């Protein structure tokens, strides 16, 4: 099976998802013939920085033989940049521009930065630089000031979920809503990571249908049953059962940040459905049939309160920085059940 991220990598502006603010700005600049000689693309991994750089290069009518991709993590020294400076002065083979895409540019050494700065200050007219980084704070201000800077946003779960469902359909795979939503959560704002996990699940699946249970088993994500058991115990003020679920999650090696996020989200759905019948359709789009049945059953009890959700929300915000990862959730259980 082909690598999904490469197979479905956008090749034109209309295929770039979740970065409209950047696409529109670049398209307008191209239409007005006001492109810059240097761009700086920053943002977390898998958000489309290099992909957008390639599309920009092709929109500048640059052929592949005049597009140069450099990994700064492997070519970070001053000698590498000196070689680049010599190469820059040579005219393009068959294009109006030569485009240099330098990935992970924050990895350059101090000496290399100084050498690159001289080139950015007075670049040849036939050269365009696109620098890409996941750590903008490590890029010198002198470099930033000489570039047009664009910040790539992390795609939300809804965007990732729809993209996963679209690509699964193209691959002839049926993926249920709960499975797509869980993969979107695990992707953590990265198209590349989310598609990598989808590819892993497809490869391990015995048929053309992917359920949430399969995603849980293959990725090691928290089981829906464990999340449901916790919520049911919490709503019933059964601290022993709720704490047992937390302990089981911890022993299974489940990331507590993911566990508490899934708990929080399902509790939110219960509360929404308790107070807004119109939210039913949007919730059904996000969860598996079994999960929706569980949510509906809890709604019928009418025992979940906004205060409970607020306490779990505070625990979720504390989990990532807690020295004992499960402690905030355990404290939330004690506070709610006391």
JOKA-V260479 format. One record per residue. N is the residue number from 1. RES is the residue in three letters. SS is DSSP state (@ for helix, = for strand, . for the rest). D_FIRST is the distance of its C-alpha to the first C-alpha in whole Angstrom. Layout:
N/RES/SS/D_FIRST  N/RES/SS/D_FIRST
This chain:
1/UNK/./0  2/UNK/./4  3/UNK/./7  4/UNK/@/8  5/UNK/@/12  6/UNK/@/11  7/UNK/@/10  8/UNK/./13  9/UNK/./15  10/UNK/./19  11/UNK/./20  12/UNK/./24  13/UNK/@/26  14/UNK/@/26  15/UNK/@/22  16/UNK/./23  17/UNK/./24  18/UNK/./26  19/UNK/./28  20/UNK/@/31  21/UNK/@/33  22/UNK/@/32  23/UNK/@/30  24/UNK/@/34  25/UNK/@/36  26/UNK/@/34  27/UNK/@/34  28/UNK/@/38  29/UNK/@/38  30/UNK/@/37  31/UNK/@/39  32/UNK/./42  33/UNK/./41  34/UNK/./42  35/UNK/./39  36/UNK/./39  37/UNK/./39  38/UNK/=/37  39/UNK/=/35  40/UNK/=/34  41/UNK/=/31  42/UNK/=/31  43/UNK/./29  44/UNK/./27  45/UNK/./23  46/UNK/./21  47/UNK/./23  48/UNK/./22  49/UNK/@/25  50/UNK/@/23  51/UNK/@/21  52/UNK/@/25  53/UNK/@/26  54/UNK/@/24  55/UNK/@/25  56/UNK/@/29  57/UNK/@/29  58/UNK/@/28  59/UNK/@/30  60/UNK/./33  61/UNK/./32  62/UNK/./31  63/UNK/./29  64/UNK/@/26  65/UNK/@/28  66/UNK/@/30  67/UNK/=/28  68/UNK/=/28  69/UNK/=/26  70/UNK/=/28  71/UNK/=/27  72/UNK/./30  73/UNK/./29  74/UNK/./29  75/UNK/./32  76/UNK/./34  77/UNK/./37  78/UNK/@/40  79/UNK/@/40  80/UNK/@/36  81/UNK/@/38  82/UNK/@/41  83/UNK/@/38  84/UNK/@/37  85/UNK/@/40  86/UNK/@/41  87/UNK/@/38  88/UNK/@/38  89/UNK/./42  90/UNK/./40  91/UNK/./40  92/UNK/./36  93/UNK/./35  94/UNK/./35  95/UNK/./35  96/UNK/./37  97/UNK/./36  98/UNK/=/34  99/UNK/=/32  100/UNK/=/31  101/UNK/=/28  102/UNK/=/29  103/UNK/=/27  104/UNK/./28  105/UNK/@/32  106/UNK/@/34  107/UNK/@/33  108/UNK/./35  109/UNK/./39  110/UNK/@/42  111/UNK/@/43  112/UNK/@/40  113/UNK/@/40  114/UNK/@/44  115/UNK/@/43  116/UNK/@/40  117/UNK/@/43  118/UNK/@/45  119/UNK/@/42  120/UNK/@/42  121/UNK/@/45  122/UNK/./46  123/UNK/./43  124/UNK/./43  125/UNK/./43  126/UNK/./40  127/UNK/=/37  128/UNK/=/35  129/UNK/=/34  130/UNK/=/31  131/UNK/=/32  132/UNK/=/29  133/UNK/=/30  134/UNK/./29  135/UNK/./33  136/UNK/@/35  137/UNK/@/38  138/UNK/@/38  139/UNK/./38  140/UNK/./42  141/UNK/@/44  142/UNK/@/45  143/UNK/@/41  144/UNK/@/40  145/UNK/./44  146/UNK/./43  147/UNK/./39  148/UNK/=/38  149/UNK/=/37  150/UNK/=/34  151/UNK/=/33  152/UNK/./29  153/UNK/./29  154/UNK/./27  155/UNK/./26  156/UNK/./27  157/UNK/@/25  158/UNK/@/26  159/UNK/@/24  160/UNK/@/21  161/UNK/@/21  162/UNK/@/21  163/UNK/@/19  164/UNK/@/16  165/UNK/@/18  166/UNK/@/17  167/UNK/@/14  168/UNK/@/13  169/UNK/@/15  170/UNK/@/13  171/UNK/./10  172/UNK/./13  173/UNK/./13  174/UNK/=/17  175/UNK/=/17  176/UNK/./21  177/UNK/@/23  178/UNK/@/24  179/UNK/@/20  180/UNK/@/20  181/UNK/@/23  182/UNK/@/22  183/UNK/@/19  184/UNK/@/21  185/UNK/@/24  186/UNK/@/22  187/UNK/@/20  188/UNK/./24  189/UNK/./24  190/UNK/./21  191/UNK/@/18  192/UNK/@/16  193/UNK/@/17  194/UNK/@/16  195/UNK/@/13  196/UNK/@/12  197/UNK/@/14  198/UNK/@/12  199/UNK/@/8  200/UNK/@/10  201/UNK/@/12  202/UNK/@/9  203/UNK/@/8  204/UNK/@/12  205/UNK/./13  206/UNK/./14  207/UNK/./14  208/UNK/./14  209/UNK/=/16  210/UNK/=/16  211/UNK/./20  212/UNK/@/22  213/UNK/@/22  214/UNK/@/19  215/UNK/@/18  216/UNK/@/22  217/UNK/@/21  218/UNK/@/18  219/UNK/@/19  220/UNK/./22  221/UNK/./24  222/UNK/./27  223/UNK/./28  224/UNK/@/29  225/UNK/@/32  226/UNK/@/33  227/UNK/@/33  228/UNK/@/35  229/UNK/@/37  230/UNK/@/38  231/UNK/@/39  232/UNK/@/41  233/UNK/@/43  234/UNK/@/44  235/UNK/@/45  236/UNK/./47  237/UNK/./48  238/UNK/./47  239/UNK/@/47  240/UNK/@/46  241/UNK/@/43  242/UNK/@/42  243/UNK/@/42  244/UNK/@/41  245/UNK/@/38  246/UNK/@/38  247/UNK/@/38  248/UNK/@/36  249/UNK/@/33  250/UNK/@/34  251/UNK/@/34  252/UNK/./31  253/UNK/./30  254/UNK/./29  255/UNK/./29  256/UNK/@/33  257/UNK/@/32  258/UNK/@/29  259/UNK/@/31  260/UNK/@/34  261/UNK/@/32  262/UNK/@/31  263/UNK/@/34  264/UNK/@/36  265/UNK/@/34  266/UNK/@/34  267/UNK/@/38  268/UNK/@/38  269/UNK/@/36  270/UNK/@/39  271/UNK/@/42  272/UNK/@/41  273/UNK/@/41  274/UNK/@/44  275/UNK/@/46  276/UNK/./44  277/UNK/@/43  278/UNK/@/41  279/UNK/@/38  280/UNK/@/37  281/UNK/@/35  282/UNK/@/33  283/UNK/@/33  284/UNK/@/31  285/UNK/@/28  286/UNK/@/27  287/UNK/./28  288/UNK/./27  289/UNK/@/29  290/UNK/@/31  291/UNK/@/31  292/UNK/@/33  293/UNK/@/35  294/UNK/@/36  295/UNK/@/37  296/UNK/@/39  297/UNK/@/41  298/UNK/@/42  299/UNK/@/43  300/UNK/@/45  301/UNK/@/47  302/UNK/./48  303/UNK/./48  304/UNK/./45  305/UNK/./47  306/UNK/@/47  307/UNK/@/48  308/UNK/@/46  309/UNK/@/43  310/UNK/@/45  311/UNK/@/45  312/UNK/@/41  313/UNK/@/40  314/UNK/@/43  315/UNK/@/41  316/UNK/@/38  317/UNK/@/39  318/UNK/@/41  319/UNK/@/38  320/UNK/./36  321/UNK/./39  322/UNK/./41  323/UNK/./41  324/UNK/./41  325/UNK/./38  326/UNK/./39  327/UNK/@/42  328/UNK/@/42  329/UNK/@/41  330/UNK/@/43  331/UNK/@/46  332/UNK/@/45  333/UNK/@/45  334/UNK/@/49  335/UNK/@/50  336/UNK/@/49  337/UNK/@/50  338/UNK/./53
